[in-house]
């Protein structure tokens, strides 16, 4: 059966998009394929073929996956973390207002600028540089350069 699945997947790689979409409709019992993205459909079909041959994930594994998603949301880069203390103050978290481009709180950004090593600590709500709290990376970039910089561009985020 192993070779049969592998052969089916290899056959799909050289098949036309319409053939792949038809195969998808058969396997998933739907009226229409969800998209015209050939690599995506091949992956979905390959998974379905393996699932049919070997069975799907156990209920325990599915429950564990749901628990991990609730604890560590990979899409929004949110993780449960201890309360962050900066300059002796507890920094309150408002996760829905965090910019998705930022690393998780507690991360330290390193940058070398004019022979100076700069270390910025990411907080839940703001940034810490030289034991001082800042609301934006732009404010830190302005203090360092004396010119207006986009904070994300200056720190290469």
VOPAGU-2260 file (C-alpha; in pm, 1 decimal, decimal comma):
REM VOPAGU-2260
SITE   aa  ch    i         X         Y         Z
SITE  UNK   A    0       0,0       0,0       0,0
SITE  UNK   A    1     296,0     230,2      72,6
SITE  UNK   A    2     413,7     221,6    -286,9
SITE  UNK   A    3      59,3     274,6    -410,4
SITE  UNK   A    4      25,3     600,4    -213,0
SITE  UNK   A    5     369,0     717,2    -325,8
SITE  UNK   A    6     286,9     629,4    -687,2
SITE  UNK   A    7     -43,2     816,8    -667,8
SITE  UNK   A    8     130,7    1125,1    -531,2
SITE  UNK   A    9     402,9    1109,9    -796,9
SITE  UNK   A   10     136,8    1079,2   -1067,1
SITE  UNK   A   11     -35,9    1390,5    -932,8
SITE  UNK   A   12     284,1    1595,6    -961,5
SITE  UNK   A   13     282,7    1561,9   -1339,3
SITE  UNK   A   14     -96,2    1583,7   -1379,8
SITE  UNK   A   15    -282,1    1888,5   -1506,5
SITE  UNK   A   16    -460,2    2123,1   -1269,0
SITE  UNK   A   17    -804,6    2009,8   -1385,1
SITE  UNK   A   18    -712,0    1644,1   -1319,8
SITE  UNK   A   19    -589,0    1731,5    -971,2
SITE  UNK   A   20    -905,8    1926,8    -900,2
SITE  UNK   A   21   -1119,0    1630,8   -1012,1
SITE  UNK   A   22    -920,7    1396,6    -785,9
SITE  UNK   A   23    -972,5    1639,4    -497,2
SITE  UNK   A   24   -1348,6    1645,3    -557,3
SITE  UNK   A   25   -1356,4    1262,5    -552,6
SITE  UNK   A   26   -1156,5    1224,2    -233,6
SITE  UNK   A   27   -1323,9    1499,8     -33,7
SITE  UNK   A   28   -1674,2    1448,2    -177,5
SITE  UNK   A   29   -1723,7    1816,2    -264,7
SITE  UNK   A   30   -1875,8    1987,7    -566,3
SITE  UNK   A   31   -1574,5    2208,8    -631,7
SITE  UNK   A   32   -1205,5    2222,7    -535,7
SITE  UNK   A   33   -1129,0    2509,8    -295,1
SITE  UNK   A   34    -867,9    2673,6    -519,4
SITE  UNK   A   35    -650,1    2649,5    -828,5
SITE  UNK   A   36    -323,8    2620,2    -635,1
SITE  UNK   A   37    -169,2    2298,7    -764,6
SITE  UNK   A   38      94,0    2243,3    -487,6
SITE  UNK   A   39    -167,4    2305,7    -216,3
SITE  UNK   A   40    -414,6    2060,4    -369,6
SITE  UNK   A   41    -144,8    1795,7    -409,6
SITE  UNK   A   42     -54,7    1827,2     -39,3
SITE  UNK   A   43    -419,0    1800,0      65,5
SITE  UNK   A   44    -473,5    1496,6    -159,2
SITE  UNK   A   45    -152,8    1330,1     -37,0
SITE  UNK   A   46    -259,8    1375,0     324,6
SITE  UNK   A   47    -607,6    1239,5     248,9
SITE  UNK   A   48    -464,9     932,8      71,9
SITE  UNK   A   49    -240,9     857,8     370,0
SITE  UNK   A   50    -530,2     917,9     608,3
SITE  UNK   A   51    -749,5     673,4     418,4
SITE  UNK   A   52    -475,2     408,4     410,6
SITE  UNK   A   53    -344,9     441,6     767,6
SITE  UNK   A   54    -620,7     617,2     959,2
SITE  UNK   A   55    -646,2     970,5    1091,7
SITE  UNK   A   56    -507,4    1126,0    1407,7
SITE  UNK   A   57    -627,7     985,0    1737,3
SITE  UNK   A   58    -873,8    1183,2    1947,2
SITE  UNK   A   59    -597,4    1232,9    2203,9
SITE  UNK   A   60    -365,3    1384,6    1941,4
SITE  UNK   A   61    -642,1    1613,3    1813,8
SITE  UNK   A   62    -715,3    1731,9    2169,5
SITE  UNK   A   63    -345,0    1799,0    2227,8
SITE  UNK   A   64    -324,3    2002,0    1905,9
SITE  UNK   A   65    -622,3    2215,1    2010,6
SITE  UNK   A   66    -464,1    2272,5    2353,5
SITE  UNK   A   67    -135,9    2379,8    2195,6
SITE  UNK   A   68    -312,6    2619,4    1958,6
SITE  UNK   A   69    -494,5    2776,9    2252,1
SITE  UNK   A   70    -168,9    2811,2    2445,2
SITE  UNK   A   71      62,2    2914,7    2158,1
SITE  UNK   A   72    -122,5    3084,0    1874,0
SITE  UNK   A   73     119,4    3057,8    1576,0
SITE  UNK   A   74     -80,1    3293,1    1354,9
SITE  UNK   A   75     -84,3    3590,1    1589,0
SITE  UNK   A   76     249,5    3511,8    1755,4
SITE  UNK   A   77      92,6    3515,6    2102,6
SITE  UNK   A   78     221,7    3290,0    2375,8
SITE  UNK   A   79     129,9    3263,6    2739,1
SITE  UNK   A   80     419,0    3423,0    2919,6
SITE  UNK   A   81     494,4    3554,3    3265,4
SITE  UNK   A   82     410,4    3911,4    3354,3
SITE  UNK   A   83     680,8    4146,7    3222,2
SITE  UNK   A   84     842,6    4388,0    3467,0
SITE  UNK   A   85    1026,5    4686,0    3320,4
SITE  UNK   A   86    1201,3    4958,9    3520,0
SITE  UNK   A   87    1026,2    4831,1    3833,3
SITE  UNK   A   88     676,1    4855,7    3682,0
SITE  UNK   A   89     442,4    4577,5    3574,7
SITE  UNK   A   90     362,8    4625,3    3208,1
SITE  UNK   A   91       0,0    4544,1    3128,7
SITE  UNK   A   92     -67,2    4330,5    2822,2
SITE  UNK   A   93    -325,3    4416,0    2559,8
SITE  UNK   A   94    -264,1    4131,8    2311,7
SITE  UNK   A   95    -517,4    4238,5    2048,3
SITE  UNK   A   96    -337,2    4572,5    2004,9
SITE  UNK   A   97       9,6    4422,3    1946,3
SITE  UNK   A   98     163,2    4470,7    1605,2
SITE  UNK   A   99     203,6    4130,6    1441,0
SITE  UNK   A  100     544,7    4229,7    1303,5
SITE  UNK   A  101     690,9    4237,6    1654,5
SITE  UNK   A  102     859,7    3938,1    1814,4
SITE  UNK   A  103     707,5    3801,9    2134,5
SITE  UNK   A  104     760,9    4002,7    2455,1
SITE  UNK   A  105    1090,1    3931,3    2626,7
SITE  UNK   A  106    1279,3    3919,8    2295,6
SITE  UNK   A  107    1583,7    4145,4    2272,4
SITE  UNK   A  108    1660,9    4317,8    1942,1
SITE  UNK   A  109    2031,5    4374,0    1874,6
SITE  UNK   A  110    2159,8    4637,3    1633,3
SITE  UNK   A  111    2498,3    4790,5    1571,4
SITE  UNK   A  112    2480,9    5160,4    1489,4
SITE  UNK   A  113    2788,3    5386,9    1460,5
SITE  UNK   A  114    3009,5    5145,6    1656,8
SITE  UNK   A  115    2747,1    5128,7    1930,2
SITE  UNK   A  116    2574,2    4804,3    2032,7
SITE  UNK   A  117    2204,8    4870,0    2082,4
SITE  UNK   A  118    1982,5    4629,1    2276,8
SITE  UNK   A  119    1605,2    4686,4    2276,9
SITE  UNK   A  120    1381,0    4466,2    2491,4
SITE  UNK   A  121    1033,4    4398,0    2354,4
SITE  UNK   A  122     762,6    4436,0    2619,6
SITE  UNK   A  123     393,8    4344,9    2604,1
SITE  UNK   A  124     314,6    4710,5    2556,0
SITE  UNK   A  125     617,9    4909,8    2445,0
SITE  UNK   A  126     995,6    4880,9    2448,7
SITE  UNK   A  127    1282,1    4918,8    2692,6
SITE  UNK   A  128    1612,0    5080,0    2600,9
SITE  UNK   A  129    1875,9    5166,8    2863,4
SITE  UNK   A  130    1622,8    5108,3    3145,6
SITE  UNK   A  131    1384,2    5362,3    2992,9
SITE  UNK   A  132    1034,9    5280,9    2861,3
SITE  UNK   A  133     935,7    5381,7    2505,1
SITE  UNK   A  134     598,8    5347,7    2335,0
SITE  UNK   A  135     745,0    5296,9    1985,3
SITE  UNK   A  136    1055,5    5183,5    1801,2
SITE  UNK   A  137    1040,3    5510,0    1608,4
SITE  UNK   A  138    1099,5    5706,1    1929,2
SITE  UNK   A  139    1409,3    5497,4    2004,3
SITE  UNK   A  140    1539,0    5539,0    1648,0
SITE  UNK   A  141    1488,6    5916,6    1676,7
SITE  UNK   A  142    1681,7    5928,1    2004,4
SITE  UNK   A  143    1969,3    5731,8    1849,6
SITE  UNK   A  144    1993,1    5915,2    1516,9
SITE  UNK   A  145    1835,1    6255,7    1573,7
SITE  UNK   A  146    1638,4    6199,8    1252,3
SITE  UNK   A  147    1293,2    6058,6    1190,4
SITE  UNK   A  148    1313,6    5690,6    1102,7
SITE  UNK   A  149    1045,0    5428,5    1070,0
SITE  UNK   A  150    1122,5    5210,5    1372,0
SITE  UNK   A  151    1056,7    4883,3    1190,0
SITE  UNK   A  152    1285,5    4986,9     903,9
SITE  UNK   A  153    1561,9    5107,8    1137,5
SITE  UNK   A  154    1561,6    4782,2    1335,5
SITE  UNK   A  155    1508,1    4564,2    1025,4
SITE  UNK   A  156    1178,1    4411,5    1138,4
